[in-house]
Amino acid sequence: MTRDDIAQAFGEELVRIAPDIPLDEIDRSADLRDEFDIDSIDFLNLVTALGKRFALKMPEADYGAMDSFDHMVDYLAEHLS
C-alpha cells in the first residue's frame, strides 16, 4: 500500500467523522482536533475506524504520534510496512 493510498483511506475515514471537511483545503500539518474541530470521542472513533480498516492495533499510548493528517499517515505507513 502506498503513502497516497493510505492518505486517501485516512481521508475517507476522516470525512465519515467530520463530513464538512474539504480535504483539499486542509493544513496537513495542523493538529487534527483543532483543524477539524473534532472532540476526543470523534478522535477515538476515527482511530478505531482506521484500526479496523487496516487491521492494526493503535494503542492510546501512540495517540501523540497521530496529531496531524501528515503524522497520522506517517504512523499508518510505518505500522503497515
N, C-alpha and C positions, 0 to 999 in steps of 0.2 A: 504494500500500500504506500503510495507516495504522500509527501507532505501536502500536496494540493488535495488529494483525496481525503486526507484527514481533516484539513481545513474546511472542505465542503461538508463533510459529515458533521463536524462540530457546528458549523453554521446552521445546518438543518435542525439540529437539536436545540440550538440557541433560539431559533425563531419559534420553535414549539413552546418555549418557556416565555419568550417576550416577542410576540408576533408583530409588534410595530417597529421592530428594529430594521433599518435599512443597512444591510450588511456591507454594501459597497461604500458606505459613508462613515463607517466607524473608525475610531482610532484604535488600531490593533494593539497598541502598547498601553492603553489606558486600563485602569482597574475595571474588571468586568462588572462588579456590583455598582460602581459609580456610572460607568459608561452606559449601562443598560437599565439602570435603576431597578435592579433585582435585589430582593431581600435574601436572607440566609436560607429560607425554605426553598425559594426558587433556585438558588445556587446548588443546594443539596439535590433537588430534583434533576438539575442539569447534570451534575456529576453522576448521579445514579443512572440516568438515561445513557450517558456516554459509556459508563461501565458495562451496562447491558449490551449496548450496541457493539462494543469492541471485545466483549467477554474479558474484561480487565478489572482487576481489583484496584480501586482508587481510594486508599485509606485517608482518613481525616488528617493524619499527620503530613500528608502531601499537599493539602489544600493551598498552602502558601506558594507552591510552585505552579499553581493554576490561576493566578490572579489577573491575567490579561488574556486576550484572544491568542496572541502570539505565544505566551508562556504555556497556555493550555495545549496548543498544537505541538509545541516542543515536548511537553510532558507526554502527550499521547504518542508522538513519533518515537520517542526514546523507549517507551514501555511496550510498544508494539513491534519493535525490531528484534 
